[in-house]
Amino acid sequence: MEINEIRVEIRKHHVTPGINVLDLIIDADGESIRQQTQHKDTDQAFQKFVKDITKVGQELANARIEG
């Protein structure tokens, strides 16, 4: 598995209240995604993404280190 970069950043829009900015950068296993999108707080797809990515982060943080 080749992993060059995986980055997810979510921040509040600096001007518009209720808007979130998502920066998604994935360069792994031949896939290359570099995308910035904006979502309202009420956007169900955005809420599901945040829930899913949080679950993945928790799984990785709690995973046993294999050596």
C-alpha positions in Angstrom: 0.0 0.0 0.0 1.5 3.3 -1.0 0.3 6.3 1.0 1.7 9.7 0.1 -0.8 12.0 1.8 -4.2 11.8 3.4 -5.6 15.0 4.8 -9.1 16.0 5.9 -9.7 19.5 7.2 -13.0 21.0 8.1 -13.4 24.5 9.3 -16.1 27.2 9.7 -16.3 29.6 6.8 -14.6 32.8 7.9 -17.3 35.1 6.5 -20.6 33.1 6.2 -22.1 31.7 9.5 -23.5 28.2 9.2 -21.2 27.2 6.3 -18.3 24.7 6.7 -15.4 24.4 4.3 -14.1 20.9 3.6 -10.6 20.3 2.3 -10.1 16.7 1.2 -6.7 15.5 -0.1 -6.1 11.9 -0.7 -3.0 10.5 -2.6 -2.9 6.8 -1.9 -3.0 3.6 -3.8 -3.1 5.3 -7.2 -6.1 7.5 -6.2 -5.6 11.3 -6.2 -8.3 13.5 -4.9 -7.8 17.2 -4.2 -11.1 18.9 -3.5 -12.5 21.8 -1.5 -16.2 22.1 -1.0 -18.6 24.1 1.1 -21.5 22.7 3.1 -24.3 24.1 5.3 -24.5 22.8 8.9 -27.7 21.1 7.9 -26.3 19.2 4.9 -27.1 15.6 5.6 -24.3 14.2 3.3 -21.8 16.5 5.1 -23.1 15.3 8.5 -22.8 11.7 7.5 -19.2 12.3 6.2 -18.2 13.9 9.5 -19.7 11.0 11.4 -18.0 8.4 9.2 -14.6 10.1 9.2 -14.7 10.5 13.0 -15.4 6.8 13.4 -12.4 5.9 11.1 -10.2 8.3 13.2 -11.3 6.7 16.4 -10.7 3.2 15.1 -7.1 4.2 14.0 -6.4 5.9 17.3 -7.5 2.9 19.2 -5.9 0.3 17.0 -3.1 -1.9 18.2 0.2 -1.1 16.6 1.5 -4.0 14.6 5.2 -4.6 14.4 
